[in-house]
Amino acid sequence: MSIFAIGDLHLSMAPETEKPMDVFGDRWFNHAERIRENWCKNVGENDTVIVAGDISWGLKLEEARYDLDWVDKLPGHKVLIKGNHDLWWAGINRLNKMYDSITFLQNDAINIDDVWICGSRGWVTPDDEDFTEADEKIYNRELLRLKSSLDLVPAGEEIIGILHFPPVSNAKNFSGFMQLFEDYGVKKVYYGHLHGEDAFKKALQGDYHGTEYRLISADYLNCCPLLVKE
């Protein structure tokens, strides 16, 4: 049983929310079908796929349901976290009653084959030049959510960290999210949100204070889930 990760599916299958993504570049051409093909080629029914937010463009759950049904039909167990565009995400207990193959992760942690998956949406960090007082409130709330998730893991257990936003706005800087991952001994962290060649070049990648960070937005991965644990 293996664990994969991918972020930013940006699905829009409800008729009222159709939003072609190829206007954002060639990496998004026919992206949903390419994700499906790569997912089905690489992921088995006993595997797990972490989806790092921005799943559906639907504004309401009724609209997002088209996209969630599509994800449900893909192989494996899926662990979903919220992205900044997932405006339909509300009522975690309700969401977790909808599908047998999907776990919606919020203020919680899940154990898969002796590996714990922990995370939160994250947010822009104080080093961002446009950081506001409103951002600070959300940033602090997301730090608490991440800590709540990490606190559920028994000491010494292996953790995979997951965020939607990058762990820090500027890869040269440090953030509270990174401090939490360091404090809890998290060795691998995966995140999405960043799109386009310029953003890819500036993304935090590789080892930092003993934690390896990897960008997993769908366009960066060429629409193929990344194997993170065999």
PEQUI-V953551 format. One record per residue. N is the residue number from 1. RES is the residue in one letter. SS is DSSP state (H for helix, E for strand, L for the rest). BURIAL is I if it has 16 or more other ideal C-beta (glycine too) atoms within 10 Angstrom, else O. D_CENTER is the distance of its C-alpha to the mean C-alpha in Angstrom with 1 decimal. Layout:
<<N | RES | SS | BURIAL | D_CENTER> <N | RES | SS | BURIAL | D_CENTER>>
This chain:
<<1 | M | L | O | 20.1> <2 | S | L | I | 17.2> <3 | I | E | I | 13.5> <4 | F | E | I | 11.3> <5 | A | E | I | 7.8> <6 | I | E | I | 6.8> <7 | G | E | I | 4.8> <8 | D | L | I | 7.2> <9 | L | L | I | 9.6> <10 | H | L | I | 11.7> <11 | L | E | I | 14.1> <12 | S | L | I | 17.4> <13 | M | L | I | 19.8> <14 | A | L | I | 21.6> <15 | P | H | O | 24.9> <16 | E | H | O | 24.7> <17 | T | H | I | 21.2> <18 | E | L | O | 21.8> <19 | K | L | O | 20.2> <20 | P | L | O | 20.8> <21 | M | L | I | 18.3> <22 | D | H | O | 20.9> <23 | V | H | O | 22.4> <24 | F | H | O | 19.8> <25 | G | L | O | 21.1> <26 | D | H | O | 22.0> <27 | R | H | I | 18.6> <28 | W | H | I | 17.7> <29 | F | L | O | 21.0> <30 | N | L | O | 20.8> <31 | H | H | I | 17.1> <32 | A | H | I | 16.5> <33 | E | H | O | 19.5> <34 | R | H | I | 18.5> <35 | I | H | I | 15.1> <36 | R | H | O | 17.2> <37 | E | H | O | 19.8> <38 | N | H | I | 17.8> <39 | W | H | I | 15.9> <40 | C | H | O | 19.3> <41 | K | H | O | 20.9> <42 | N | H | I | 18.8> <43 | V | L | I | 17.3> <44 | G | L | O | 19.9> <45 | E | L | O | 20.3> <46 | N | L | O | 20.1> <47 | D | L | I | 16.9> <48 | T | E | I | 13.3> <49 | V | E | I | 10.2> <50 | I | E | I | 6.7> <51 | V | E | I | 4.7> <52 | A | E | I | 1.0> <53 | G | L | I | 4.1> <54 | D | L | I | 7.6> <55 | I | L | I | 8.8> <56 | S | E | I | 12.4> <57 | W | L | I | 15.0> <58 | G | L | I | 17.0> <59 | L | L | O | 18.5> <60 | K | L | O | 19.6> <61 | L | H | I | 18.6> <62 | E | H | O | 21.6> <63 | E | H | I | 20.2> <64 | A | H | I | 16.6> <65 | R | H | I | 18.4> <66 | Y | H | I | 19.3> <67 | D | H | I | 15.8> <68 | L | H | I | 14.8> <69 | D | H | O | 18.1> <70 | W | H | I | 17.3> <71 | V | H | I | 14.1> <72 | D | H | O | 16.4> <73 | K | L | O | 18.9> <74 | L | L | I | 17.0> <75 | P | L | I | 17.9> <76 | G | L | I | 16.4> <77 | H | E | I | 14.7> <78 | K | E | I | 11.1> <79 | V | E | I | 8.9> <80 | L | E | I | 6.8> <81 | I | E | I | 5.4> <82 | K | L | I | 7.0> <83 | G | L | I | 7.0> <84 | N | L | O | 10.4> <85 | H | L | I | 11.8> <86 | D | L | I | 11.3> <87 | L | L | I | 14.8> <88 | W | L | I | 15.7> <89 | W | L | I | 13.7> <90 | A | L | O | 16.6> <91 | G | L | O | 18.4> <92 | I | H | O | 16.1> <93 | N | H | O | 19.2> <94 | R | H | O | 19.9> <95 | L | H | I | 16.6> <96 | N | L | O | 16.8> <97 | K | L | O | 20.3> <98 | M | L | O | 19.5> <99 | Y | L | I | 18.4> <100 | D | L | O | 19.4> <101 | S | L | O | 16.8> <102 | I | E | I | 13.7> <103 | T | E | I | 12.7> <104 | F | E | I | 11.0> <105 | L | L | I | 10.1> <106 | Q | L | I | 11.6> <107 | N | L | O | 14.2> <108 | D | L | I | 14.3> <109 | A | E | I | 13.7> <110 | I | E | I | 14.3> <111 | N | E | O | 16.6> <112 | I | E | I | 16.4> <113 | D | L | O | 19.5> <114 | D | L | O | 20.2> <115 | V | E | I | 16.8> <116 | W | E | I | 14.8> <117 | I | E | I | 11.1> <118 | C | E | I | 10.7> <119 | G | E | I | 8.5> <120 | S | E | I | 8.2> <121 | R | L | I | 7.3> <122 | G | L | I | 9.7> <123 | W | L | I | 12.2> <124 | V | L | I | 14.7> <125 | T | L | I | 16.9> <126 | P | L | O | 20.7> <127 | D | L | O | 21.5> <128 | D | L | I | 20.5> <129 | E | L | O | 23.8> <130 | D | L | O | 23.1> <131 | F | L | O | 21.8> <132 | T | L | O | 23.7> <133 | E | H | O | 24.9> <134 | A | H | O | 22.6> <135 | D | H | O | 19.6> <136 | E | H | O | 21.0> <137 | K | H | O | 21.0> <138 | I | H | O | 17.3> <139 | Y | H | I | 16.5> <140 | N | H | O | 18.8> <141 | R | H | O | 17.4> <142 | E | H | I | 13.8> <143 | L | H | I | 15.6> <144 | L | H | O | 17.4> <145 | R | H | I | 14.4> <146 | L | H | I | 13.0> <147 | K | H | I | 16.6> <148 | S | H | O | 17.1> <149 | S | H | I | 14.4> <150 | L | H | I | 15.9> <151 | D | L | O | 19.4> <152 | L | L | O | 19.1> <153 | V | L | I | 19.1> <154 | P | L | O | 22.7> <155 | A | L | O | 24.0> <156 | G | L | O | 23.8> <157 | E | L | O | 21.1> <158 | E | E | O | 18.4> <159 | I | E | I | 14.9> <160 | I | E | I | 11.6> <161 | G | E | I | 9.6> <162 | I | E | I | 5.9> <163 | L | E | I | 5.2> <164 | H | L | I | 4.4> <165 | F | L | I | 8.0> <166 | P | L | I | 9.9> <167 | P | L | I | 11.7> <168 | V | L | I | 14.9> <169 | S | L | I | 16.1> <170 | N | L | O | 18.8> <171 | A | L | O | 18.3> <172 | K | L | O | 21.9> <173 | N | L | O | 21.3> <174 | F | L | O | 20.0> <175 | S | L | I | 18.1> <176 | G | H | I | 18.0> <177 | F | H | I | 14.5> <178 | M | H | I | 15.9> <179 | Q | H | O | 19.0> <180 | L | H | I | 17.3> <181 | F | H | I | 15.6> <182 | E | H | O | 19.1> <183 | D | H | O | 21.0> <184 | Y | L | I | 19.3> <185 | G | L | O | 19.7> <186 | V | L | I | 16.1> <187 | K | L | O | 16.7> <188 | K | E | I | 13.4> <189 | V | E | I | 10.2> <190 | Y | E | I | 7.3> <191 | Y | E | I | 5.6> <192 | G | L | I | 5.9> <193 | H | L | I | 8.2> <194 | L | L | I | 11.3> <195 | H | L | I | 13.7> <196 | G | L | O | 17.2> <197 | E | H | O | 19.4> <198 | D | H | O | 20.3> <199 | A | H | O | 16.8> <200 | F | H | O | 16.1> <201 | K | H | O | 19.4> <202 | K | H | O | 18.6> <203 | A | L | I | 15.1> <204 | L | L | I | 15.3> <205 | Q | L | O | 15.6> <206 | G | E | O | 17.5> <207 | D | E | O | 19.2> <208 | Y | E | I | 19.7> <209 | H | L | O | 21.8> <210 | G | L | O | 21.0> <211 | T | E | I | 17.2> <212 | E | E | O | 15.7> <213 | Y | E | I | 12.9> <214 | R | E | I | 11.3> <215 | L | E | I | 9.8> <216 | I | L | I | 8.0> <217 | S | E | I | 8.1> <218 | A | L | I | 10.3> <219 | D | L | I | 13.4> <220 | Y | L | I | 13.3> <221 | L | L | I | 13.1> <222 | N | L | O | 15.8> <223 | C | L | I | 14.0> <224 | C | L | I | 14.2> <225 | P | L | I | 11.7> <226 | L | E | I | 12.2> <227 | L | E | O | 14.2> <228 | V | E | I | 13.2> <229 | K | E | I | 15.9> <230 | E | L | O | 19.1>>
